[in-house]
Amino acid sequence: LVVLMPELSFLTGLSDLQKNSRTVKEVMWEMMQSPRKHYTRLTSLLQQIRDSLEASQELEHWGLQLDTDICKTQGHILPLERINLRHRSFFPEEDLSWHREVTKEVSISAISMNSWLLVYPKRLQQLAKDLLAAMRSTCGAMGMQVGQPTVQELRDERIESYVKGIRSGLGSQEKVQLLVCITPRNRDDVYGAIKKLCCVQDPVPSQVINAQSLMGHPGKMRSVVQKILMQINCKLGGQLWGVDIPL
């Protein structure tokens, strides 16, 4: 039996309410600061500690002394790597992102979705249609083709309904390249059941999409669909991009 002292215990992580707010973005913004910004903040903190009589006395009590500057070392800046697509190569921007290029250019190897299954609850019927339309409108630039899926519409959002619907859909076709499931919200139990079915019981590549990530202005859905198509291409055996790293 492990007994924790309440006064010495602290809750970590973020609640579901905080995860859905601006908190996560603000935390990421704080973490992804430039080296110069980090240096400025650390030196400012050191200055505050030096200027605080209480902090200085506490350090002296422990026999500690802080340097007036952070540790400096000789650094080496690596050259940028060239990113290769099928028809062109380019160097990434300073933030080392190349999402825009890989969504507007043909990938090194693109796998078409000719035989796939789309599963969603009935109340998300319109969202499923919008998703399919967005996939078809954005796939061409990446060199992919998205065919008409076999649709399995569920009456409700229970785990049993998803499992039964997926099994029914997989059994109705001779070969299914990919299963795409739309879930109404981020539920670990539904996600786990779908992945267990698709990874262990009836092996098939799968893509689970949270409906909330697709809602909003059309530009948001387009951006999310581009990322989804890149994941799908990789899961089907495609290759998005490559770099010239010698052996």
C-alpha positions as CSV (number, residue, x, y, z in Angstrom):
1,L,0.0,0.0,0.0
2,V,1.4,3.4,-1.1
3,V,0.1,6.4,0.8
4,L,0.7,9.8,-0.7
5,M,0.8,13.0,1.5
6,P,-1.7,15.4,0.0
7,E,0.5,18.4,1.0
8,L,3.4,16.9,-1.0
9,S,1.4,15.8,-4.1
10,F,0.8,17.9,-7.2
11,L,-1.5,17.1,-10.1
12,T,0.3,17.0,-13.4
13,G,-0.9,17.3,-17.0
14,L,-3.9,19.2,-18.4
15,S,-7.6,18.5,-18.0
16,D,-9.8,17.8,-21.0
17,L,-11.2,21.4,-20.7
18,Q,-7.7,22.9,-20.8
19,K,-6.6,20.7,-23.7
20,N,-9.5,22.0,-25.8
21,S,-8.6,25.7,-25.0
22,R,-5.8,28.0,-25.9
23,T,-3.7,26.6,-23.1
24,V,-1.9,24.0,-25.2
25,K,-1.1,26.5,-27.9
26,E,0.3,28.9,-25.3
27,V,2.4,26.2,-23.7
28,M,3.8,25.1,-27.1
29,W,4.5,28.8,-27.9
30,E,6.5,29.1,-24.7
31,M,8.5,25.9,-25.5
32,M,9.3,26.7,-29.1
33,Q,11.2,30.0,-28.5
34,S,14.4,30.8,-30.4
35,P,17.8,30.2,-28.7
36,R,18.3,34.0,-28.4
37,K,14.9,34.2,-26.5
38,H,15.9,31.4,-24.2
39,Y,19.2,33.1,-23.5
40,T,17.5,36.4,-22.7
41,R,15.1,34.7,-20.4
42,L,17.7,32.7,-18.5
43,T,20.0,35.8,-18.0
44,S,17.0,37.8,-16.8
45,L,16.1,35.0,-14.3
46,L,19.7,35.0,-13.0
47,Q,19.6,38.8,-12.6
48,Q,16.3,38.6,-10.6
49,I,17.8,36.0,-8.3
50,R,20.9,38.2,-7.8
51,D,18.8,41.2,-7.0
52,S,16.6,39.3,-4.5
53,L,18.0,39.5,-1.0
54,E,15.8,36.5,0.1
55,A,16.9,34.3,-2.8
56,S,20.6,35.2,-2.2
57,Q,20.3,34.3,1.4
58,E,18.7,31.0,0.6
59,L,21.5,30.1,-1.8
60,E,24.1,31.2,0.7
61,H,22.4,29.0,3.4
62,W,22.8,26.0,1.1
63,G,26.4,27.0,0.1
64,L,25.4,27.6,-3.5
65,Q,26.5,30.3,-5.8
66,L,25.1,31.0,-9.3
67,D,27.3,32.2,-12.1
68,T,26.6,35.6,-13.6
69,D,26.1,34.1,-17.0
70,I,24.9,30.8,-18.5
71,C,27.5,28.2,-19.6
72,K,28.9,28.9,-23.1
73,T,30.3,26.4,-25.5
74,Q,31.5,26.3,-29.1
75,G,28.6,25.3,-31.3
76,H,28.4,24.0,-34.9
77,I,25.6,24.9,-37.4
78,L,24.8,22.0,-39.7
79,P,24.0,22.9,-43.3
80,L,20.4,22.5,-44.4
81,E,19.4,19.2,-46.0
82,R,17.9,19.1,-49.4
83,I,14.4,17.7,-49.5
84,N,13.7,15.6,-52.6
85,L,10.2,15.1,-54.1
86,R,9.5,13.2,-57.3
87,H,10.0,16.1,-59.7
88,R,11.9,18.7,-57.7
89,S,14.1,19.4,-54.8
90,F,14.2,22.3,-52.3
91,F,15.7,23.5,-49.1
92,P,13.4,24.0,-46.1
93,E,12.8,27.4,-44.6
94,E,14.4,28.6,-41.4
95,D,11.7,27.0,-39.2
96,L,12.6,23.6,-40.8
97,S,9.1,23.0,-42.1
98,W,8.2,21.8,-45.5
99,H,4.5,20.9,-45.1
100,R,3.4,23.4,-47.8
101,E,5.7,21.9,-50.5
102,V,4.8,18.2,-49.8
103,T,1.1,19.0,-50.1
104,K,1.4,20.9,-53.4
105,E,3.9,18.7,-55.1
106,V,3.9,15.0,-56.2
107,S,5.4,12.7,-53.6
108,I,8.3,10.3,-54.4
109,S,5.8,7.4,-54.4
110,A,2.1,7.9,-54.1
111,I,-0.4,5.0,-53.6
112,S,-3.9,5.4,-54.9
113,M,-7.0,4.5,-52.7
114,N,-9.0,2.3,-55.0
115,S,-10.6,-0.1,-52.5
116,W,-11.3,1.5,-49.1
117,L,-13.9,1.5,-46.4
118,L,-15.4,4.6,-44.7
119,V,-17.2,4.1,-41.4
120,Y,-19.1,6.9,-39.5
121,P,-22.2,7.3,-37.3
122,K,-25.3,8.5,-39.0
123,R,-25.4,12.0,-37.5
124,L,-22.0,12.7,-39.1
125,Q,-23.2,11.9,-42.6
126,Q,-22.7,15.4,-43.9
127,L,-19.3,15.7,-42.4
128,A,-18.3,12.4,-44.1
129,K,-19.4,13.8,-47.4
130,D,-17.4,17.0,-46.8
131,L,-14.4,14.9,-45.9
132,L,-14.6,12.8,-49.0
133,A,-15.0,15.9,-51.2
134,A,-12.0,17.5,-49.5
135,M,-9.9,14.4,-50.0
136,R,-10.7,14.2,-53.7
137,S,-10.0,17.9,-54.2
138,T,-6.6,17.8,-52.5
139,C,-5.2,14.4,-53.4
140,G,-4.3,15.2,-57.0
141,A,-1.6,17.7,-56.1
142,M,0.1,15.0,-54.0
143,G,0.0,12.5,-56.8
144,M,-2.7,10.4,-55.2
145,Q,-6.1,9.2,-56.4
146,V,-9.1,8.7,-54.1
147,G,-11.8,6.4,-55.4
148,Q,-15.3,5.9,-54.2
149,P,-15.3,4.2,-50.8
150,T,-17.6,1.5,-49.5
151,V,-19.7,3.3,-46.9
152,Q,-20.7,1.8,-43.6
153,E,-23.1,4.1,-41.8
154,L,-23.7,3.3,-38.1
155,R,-26.9,3.9,-36.2
156,D,-25.1,5.1,-33.0
157,E,-21.7,5.7,-31.6
158,R,-21.3,2.7,-29.3
159,I,-18.1,0.7,-29.4
160,E,-20.1,-2.4,-30.4
161,S,-21.6,-0.6,-33.4
162,Y,-18.1,0.4,-34.7
163,V,-16.7,-3.1,-34.3
164,K,-19.8,-4.7,-35.9
165,G,-19.9,-2.2,-38.7
166,I,-16.2,-2.5,-39.5
167,R,-16.4,-6.3,-39.6
168,S,-19.4,-6.2,-41.8
169,G,-17.6,-3.8,-44.2
170,L,-14.4,-5.8,-44.3
171,G,-16.4,-9.0,-45.0
172,S,-18.3,-7.4,-47.9
173,Q,-15.2,-6.9,-50.0
174,E,-12.5,-9.2,-51.2
175,K,-9.6,-6.9,-50.4
176,V,-9.7,-3.6,-48.5
177,Q,-6.6,-1.3,-48.8
178,L,-7.6,1.0,-45.9
179,L,-10.2,1.6,-43.3
180,V,-11.2,5.2,-42.4
181,C,-13.2,5.7,-39.3
182,I,-14.8,9.0,-38.2
183,T,-15.4,9.3,-34.4
184,P,-17.6,12.1,-32.9
185,R,-15.0,13.0,-30.3
186,N,-11.6,12.0,-28.9
187,R,-12.5,8.7,-27.1
188,D,-9.7,6.4,-26.1
189,D,-12.0,3.4,-25.7
190,V,-13.4,3.7,-29.2
191,Y,-9.9,4.3,-30.7
192,G,-8.5,1.4,-28.8
193,A,-11.2,-1.0,-29.9
194,I,-10.8,0.1,-33.6
195,K,-7.0,-0.3,-33.5
196,K,-7.3,-3.7,-31.8
197,L,-9.6,-5.0,-34.4
198,C,-7.6,-3.6,-37.3
199,C,-4.1,-4.5,-36.0
200,V,-4.8,-7.9,-34.3
201,Q,-8.1,-9.5,-35.3
202,D,-8.6,-8.4,-38.9
203,P,-5.3,-6.8,-40.0
204,V,-5.9,-3.8,-42.3
205,P,-4.3,-0.3,-42.4
206,S,-6.6,2.1,-40.6
207,Q,-7.0,5.9,-40.1
208,V,-9.2,7.2,-37.2
209,I,-10.3,10.8,-37.6
210,N,-11.8,12.9,-34.8
211,A,-14.8,14.8,-36.1
212,Q,-13.9,17.8,-34.0
213,S,-10.6,18.3,-35.9
214,L,-12.6,18.6,-39.2
215,M,-15.1,21.2,-37.9
216,G,-14.6,24.9,-38.5
217,H,-13.8,27.0,-41.6
218,P,-13.1,25.2,-44.9
219,G,-9.4,26.1,-44.8
220,K,-9.0,24.2,-41.5
221,M,-10.6,21.0,-43.0
222,R,-8.4,21.3,-46.1
223,S,-5.2,21.6,-44.0
224,V,-6.3,18.6,-41.8
225,V,-7.2,16.5,-44.8
226,Q,-3.8,17.2,-46.4
227,K,-2.1,15.8,-43.2
228,I,-4.4,12.8,-43.2
229,L,-3.6,12.0,-46.8
230,M,0.1,12.1,-46.1
231,Q,-0.4,9.6,-43.2
232,I,-2.5,7.4,-45.4
233,N,0.0,7.4,-48.2
234,C,2.7,6.2,-45.8
235,K,0.4,3.6,-44.3
236,L,-0.3,2.2,-47.8
237,G,3.5,1.9,-48.5
238,G,4.1,5.3,-50.2
239,Q,7.0,7.6,-49.7
240,L,6.5,11.3,-49.2
241,W,10.0,12.7,-49.5
242,G,13.7,11.9,-49.1
243,V,17.1,13.4,-48.3
244,D,20.6,13.0,-49.7
245,I,22.3,11.5,-46.6
246,P,25.4,9.5,-47.8
247,L,26.3,6.2,-46.2
